[in-house]
Amino acid sequence: MDRMLRAEKMRFLLISLACFLCSACVSYPAPTAPTATPALVGEDIISFDGTLLPIRTWHADTPKAVIIALHGMNDHAGMWRDAAQYWAGQGISVYAYDQRGFGRTASRGRWPGAATLREDLIAVSAAIRTSHPDIPILVLGHSMGGGVVLTSMTTGKLGADGVILAAPAVWGGSQMPIFYRASLNLAAMLAPGKTLTGERARRQASDNIEALRAMAVDPLMVRDTRLDATLGVVRLMGEAWRASETACGRVLFLAGDKDEIIPPKSLARAAARLSGDVTIHTYSDGWHLLFRDLQRKKVWADVSDWALNHAADKLPPDCPKN
């Protein structure tokens, strides 16, 4: 028995060492110094370094709040169309942009690094705040977008009045088995440009089969994911999990019990670690694509209700504004 325990410990140490060494060999560029003033120009946002991020907007006639929406991995701003039309009808203007490396951006298919995605969000938030100085600005992130939002909360630069985390990407770091992390680090180091299609994943993202079929033929979706991009989003998930321990703010947290992409237990643990004024909605019939699921209209309504009736309240005195 002792020999088996020693062998198991040695195996764990070797895997841990491999994970550490491989992770040091795969890196992503740090954000460049700001060279431009963030601004909304036509159908683009000028980000901090002058990069153009295509943006889609849905304006309320008399907006009472604004939502800045961030899509998930391999998706694009168009995912928000139906939900955004509903919110605009409720008095909430919506700005959804293609995150760098996705959608219609020039670097489509390339992982820009989590730090750059955060700087883009901070720039977009600043630009839109200029256009709406007197109403609540809320930042909504789904999946990978939720990971970007969650990690941005700890920078002190986000400038939002509240955040909405929908099935945020928090299945990383200690939440993901070390063997998975070590294997991915090694694969990304050896063949960073190799692509994966996800056809073997055998995980269902939604109960809305029609929506899944539409996504499968959507030309703006990224379907061949590079290994280094997969590693990048896994690292972001680890950062988001760690950020959940210190992030503080006015938060609406949305999760589905049937999520097969981000484990519901990881979502529940992350939600429980957040501090500030945190509202949690868990949907028994919710999958990962909460805004596209068959029960999506309930999620849309919960978001608008929170945005209009709760998010504008004064922040708790012990929680600095993010």
Secondary structure per residue as TSV (DSSP state, phi and psi in degrees):
chain	resnum	aa	ss	phi	psi
A	1	M	-	360.0	-45.1
A	2	D	H	-61.5	-39.6
A	3	R	H	-63.4	-39.1
A	4	M	H	-65.7	-40.5
A	5	L	H	-65.2	-42.3
A	6	R	H	-63.6	-40.4
A	7	A	H	-64.4	-39.6
A	8	E	H	-66.7	-40.8
A	9	K	H	-64.2	-41.5
A	10	M	H	-63.7	-41.1
A	11	R	H	-60.5	-44.4
A	12	F	H	-62.2	-43.4
A	13	L	H	-65.0	-39.9
A	14	L	H	-65.9	-41.6
A	15	I	H	-64.9	-41.7
A	16	S	H	-61.6	-43.8
A	17	L	H	-63.9	-42.7
A	18	A	H	-61.4	-42.2
A	19	C	H	-61.2	-44.0
A	20	F	H	-65.6	-47.2
A	21	L	H	-65.1	-41.1
A	22	C	H	-67.7	-38.7
A	23	S	H	-64.4	-30.9
A	24	A	H	-71.2	-19.1
A	25	C	H	-90.3	-13.1
A	26	V	-	-115.5	113.4
A	27	S	-	-131.6	165.8
A	28	Y	-	-128.3	150.2
A	29	P	-	-63.5	140.0
A	30	A	-	-76.1	155.7
A	31	P	-	-59.2	141.9
A	32	T	-	-75.1	167.2
A	33	A	-	-66.3	146.6
A	34	P	-	-58.5	131.9
A	35	T	-	-127.1	0.5
A	36	A	S	-144.3	155.7
A	37	T	-	-89.4	120.7
A	38	P	-	-56.8	134.1
A	39	A	E	-158.5	151.1
A	40	L	E	-92.4	116.6
A	41	V	E	-129.2	107.4
A	42	G	T	62.5	-122.2
A	43	E	T	-102.5	23.5
A	44	D	E	-135.7	155.9
A	45	I	E	-106.3	130.7
A	46	I	E	-84.3	117.8
A	47	S	-	-84.5	-176.6
A	48	F	T	-60.5	-27.9
A	49	D	T	-108.0	14.0
A	50	G	S	90.2	-6.2
A	51	T	-	-65.9	137.8
A	52	L	E	-90.4	127.3
A	53	L	E	-113.2	110.8
A	54	P	E	-57.8	139.5
A	55	I	E	-132.9	145.1
A	56	R	E	-116.9	141.9
A	57	T	E	-130.4	146.4
A	58	W	E	-132.8	110.4
A	59	H	-	-98.2	134.0
A	60	A	-	-78.8	151.5
A	61	D	S	-60.7	-48.6
A	62	T	S	-130.4	87.7
A	63	P	-	-65.6	134.8
A	64	K	S	-102.6	-14.7
A	65	A	E	-160.1	164.0
A	66	V	E	-127.6	137.0
A	67	I	E	-113.7	127.6
A	68	I	E	-99.6	118.3
A	69	A	E	-110.6	131.9
A	70	L	E	-114.3	126.9
A	71	H	-	-78.4	175.4
A	72	G	-	-93.3	-174.9
A	73	M	T	-58.3	130.4
A	74	N	T	69.0	2.1
A	75	D	-	-94.7	-166.3
A	76	H	-	-155.4	175.0
A	77	A	G	-61.2	-24.7
A	78	G	G	-63.6	-16.3
A	79	M	G	-61.1	-21.7
A	80	W	G	-89.1	-2.1
A	81	R	H	-50.2	-57.6
A	82	D	H	-65.9	-45.1
A	83	A	H	-63.7	-41.7
A	84	A	H	-66.0	-37.3
A	85	Q	H	-62.5	-39.7
A	86	Y	H	-64.1	-47.7
A	87	W	H	-64.5	-38.2
A	88	A	H	-60.9	-36.8
A	89	G	H	-68.0	-19.3
A	90	Q	T	-94.0	-1.7
A	91	G	T	100.4	21.4
A	92	I	E	-121.3	118.8
A	93	S	E	-80.1	143.3
A	94	V	E	-124.7	131.9
A	95	Y	E	-120.0	117.6
A	96	A	E	-122.6	127.1
A	97	Y	E	-119.5	153.8
A	98	D	-	-75.4	118.2
A	99	Q	-	-68.3	150.9
A	100	R	T	-55.1	130.2
A	101	G	T	95.2	-1.2
A	102	F	S	-135.3	169.7
A	103	G	T	58.5	-124.4
A	104	R	T	-99.2	10.7
A	105	T	-	-71.1	156.4
A	106	A	T	-66.1	-27.2
A	107	S	T	-98.3	23.9
A	108	R	T	-46.6	131.1
A	109	G	T	93.3	-10.0
A	110	R	S	-108.9	132.4
A	111	W	-	-77.2	122.3
A	112	P	-	-85.5	-12.1
A	113	G	-	101.1	138.7
A	114	A	H	-61.8	-36.8
A	115	A	H	-62.8	-38.3
A	116	T	H	-68.0	-39.6
A	117	L	H	-61.4	-37.9
A	118	R	H	-66.7	-43.6
A	119	E	H	-63.7	-35.5
A	120	D	H	-61.4	-46.2
A	121	L	H	-61.5	-43.9
A	122	I	H	-61.3	-39.9
A	123	A	H	-66.6	-44.3
A	124	V	H	-62.4	-43.3
A	125	S	H	-60.6	-42.0
A	126	A	H	-65.3	-41.8
A	127	A	H	-64.6	-42.3
A	128	I	H	-75.5	-31.3
A	129	R	H	-60.7	-35.4
A	130	T	H	-61.3	-35.3
A	131	S	H	-81.7	-20.1
A	132	H	-	-135.9	69.4
A	133	P	T	-73.4	-16.6
A	134	D	T	-114.7	7.0
A	135	I	S	-127.6	158.3
A	136	P	-	-60.6	135.6
A	137	I	E	-107.3	118.7
A	138	L	E	-115.6	140.4
A	139	V	E	-112.6	124.5
A	140	L	E	-115.2	125.8
A	141	G	E	-126.8	131.5
A	142	H	E	-107.4	131.8
A	143	S	T	55.6	-116.7
A	144	M	H	-56.5	-39.8
A	145	G	H	-59.8	-36.2
A	146	G	H	-65.4	-35.6
A	147	G	H	-64.8	-39.8
A	148	V	H	-63.6	-44.6
A	149	V	H	-64.1	-47.0
A	150	L	H	-61.4	-44.5
A	151	T	H	-71.0	-27.2
A	152	S	H	-70.4	-26.7
A	153	M	H	-60.5	-29.0
A	154	T	T	-87.7	-1.4
A	155	T	T	-83.5	-21.4
A	156	G	T	76.7	8.1
A	157	K	-	-117.8	2.4
A	158	L	-	-68.4	-38.6
A	159	G	-	70.4	27.7
A	160	A	-	-102.9	152.6
A	161	D	S	-85.9	-13.8
A	162	G	E	-175.2	160.5
A	163	V	E	-131.2	150.9
A	164	I	E	-122.0	117.8
A	165	L	E	-107.5	110.7
A	166	A	E	-109.8	111.9
A	167	A	S	44.5	52.0
A	168	P	-	-63.4	149.9
A	169	A	-	-75.2	93.8
A	170	V	-	-123.9	11.7
A	171	W	-	-91.9	73.6
A	172	G	-	-152.8	-176.5
A	173	G	G	57.8	-133.6
A	174	S	G	-68.4	-13.1
A	175	Q	G	-79.8	-16.9
A	176	M	S	-106.4	135.1
A	177	P	-	-51.6	136.1
A	178	I	H	-62.3	-30.2
A	179	F	H	-62.4	-39.9
A	180	Y	H	-62.4	-45.1
A	181	R	H	-64.7	-43.5
A	182	A	H	-63.7	-43.5
A	183	S	H	-62.7	-42.8
A	184	L	H	-68.2	-41.3
A	185	N	H	-59.8	-43.9
A	186	L	H	-65.4	-44.7
A	187	A	H	-63.1	-42.8
A	188	A	H	-68.1	-30.8
A	189	M	H	-70.4	-40.9
A	190	L	H	-80.1	-34.9
A	191	A	-	-144.5	67.5
A	192	P	T	-59.8	-30.3
A	193	G	T	-88.1	-5.0
A	194	K	-	-64.6	139.7
A	195	T	E	-109.3	151.3
A	196	L	E	-120.1	142.8
A	197	T	-	-100.8	-17.1
A	198	G	-	82.3	3.7
A	199	E	T	-66.5	-24.2
A	200	R	T	-95.1	0.4
A	201	A	-	-65.4	-32.8
A	202	R	-	55.1	37.9
A	203	R	-	-119.6	140.9
A	204	Q	-	-101.8	129.8
A	205	A	-	-90.7	-19.8
A	206	S	-	-160.1	159.9
A	207	D	S	-90.5	-0.1
A	208	N	-	-90.8	88.7
A	209	I	H	-64.5	-35.0
A	210	E	H	-61.4	-41.6
A	211	A	H	-66.3	-39.5
A	212	L	H	-63.2	-39.1
A	213	R	H	-66.4	-38.6
A	214	A	H	-64.8	-39.9
A	215	M	H	-64.3	-34.5
A	216	A	H	-65.4	-24.2
A	217	V	T	-113.4	6.0
A	218	D	-	-72.4	118.8
A	219	P	T	-67.3	-16.6
A	220	L	T	-88.1	-9.9
A	221	M	S	-74.5	142.3
A	222	V	-	-90.1	115.4
A	223	R	-	-103.3	-23.7
A	224	D	S	-105.9	101.7
A	225	T	E	-94.6	123.4
A	226	R	E	-64.5	148.6
A	227	L	H	-61.7	-38.4
A	228	D	H	-69.0	-27.2
A	229	A	H	-72.1	-39.1
A	230	T	H	-61.7	-44.3
A	231	L	H	-62.6	-39.3
A	232	G	H	-60.0	-44.4
A	233	V	H	-72.0	-31.1
A	234	V	H	-65.2	-40.4
A	235	R	H	-65.2	-39.4
A	236	L	H	-59.7	-40.8
A	237	M	H	-61.8	-38.5
A	238	G	H	-64.6	-41.4
A	239	E	H	-63.5	-40.4
A	240	A	H	-65.9	-40.4
A	241	W	H	-60.9	-44.4
A	242	R	H	-66.3	-37.4
A	243	A	H	-65.5	-28.2
A	244	S	T	-62.4	-19.6
A	245	E	T	-78.0	-26.6
A	246	T	T	-116.2	-13.5
A	247	A	-	-65.0	136.4
A	248	C	E	-138.6	136.8
A	249	G	E	168.8	-170.3
A	250	R	E	-91.7	113.9
A	251	V	E	-129.4	135.6
A	252	L	E	-109.2	120.1
A	253	F	E	-112.3	123.1
A	254	L	E	-117.9	133.1
A	255	A	E	-147.9	150.7
A	256	G	E	-112.4	136.2
A	257	D	T	-66.5	-20.3
A	258	K	T	-102.1	14.4
A	259	D	-	-62.0	122.1
A	260	E	S	-105.4	2.7
A	261	I	S	-100.1	-52.6
A	262	I	S	-109.1	119.2
A	263	P	-	-56.0	129.4
A	264	P	H	-53.4	-33.5
A	265	K	H	-65.2	-38.5
A	266	S	H	-66.9	-39.2
A	267	L	H	-62.7	-44.5
A	268	A	H	-64.0	-40.5
A	269	R	H	-65.3	-42.4
A	270	A	H	-63.9	-43.2
A	271	A	H	-61.2	-39.2
A	272	A	H	-69.4	-22.8
A	273	R	H	-83.8	-19.0
A	274	L	-	-67.4	150.0
A	275	S	E	-123.6	164.8
A	276	G	E	109.0	-143.8
A	277	D	E	-102.7	97.2
A	278	V	E	-112.4	122.7
A	279	T	E	-108.9	128.8
A	280	I	E	-117.9	128.1
A	281	H	E	-119.2	121.8
A	282	T	E	-114.9	129.4
A	283	Y	E	-107.0	120.4
A	284	S	T	-64.3	-28.1
A	285	D	T	-106.4	18.2
A	286	G	-	-90.9	136.6
A	287	W	-	-105.7	-157.6
A	288	H	S	-75.9	-40.3
A	289	L	-	-85.7	69.9
A	290	L	T	-57.2	-32.7
A	291	F	T	-86.5	-1.2
A	292	R	T	-121.0	-11.4
A	293	D	S	-58.5	167.8
A	294	L	T	-62.9	-28.1
A	295	Q	T	-98.8	26.0
A	296	R	H	-59.1	-33.5
A	297	K	H	-65.3	-28.7
A	298	K	H	-66.9	-40.4
A	299	V	H	-65.2	-45.4
A	300	W	H	-55.6	-45.7
A	301	A	H	-65.4	-39.3
A	302	D	H	-63.8	-38.3
A	303	V	H	-65.8	-47.8
A	304	S	H	-66.1	-38.6
A	305	D	H	-62.0	-45.1
A	306	W	H	-65.7	-43.2
A	307	A	H	-63.2	-39.0
A	308	L	H	-88.5	-29.6
A	309	N	H	-111.5	-6.0
A	310	H	T	-134.0	-40.1
A	311	A	T	-67.2	-25.0
A	312	A	T	-81.2	-7.4
A	313	D	S	-63.4	161.2
A	314	K	-	-66.1	139.0
A	315	L	-	-66.3	151.3
A	316	P	-	-55.0	140.9
A	317	P	T	-62.5	-22.7
A	318	D	T	-93.9	9.1
A	319	C	S	-125.4	111.6
A	320	P	-	-65.8	149.1
A	321	K	-	-66.8	131.8
A	322	N	-	-92.2	360.0
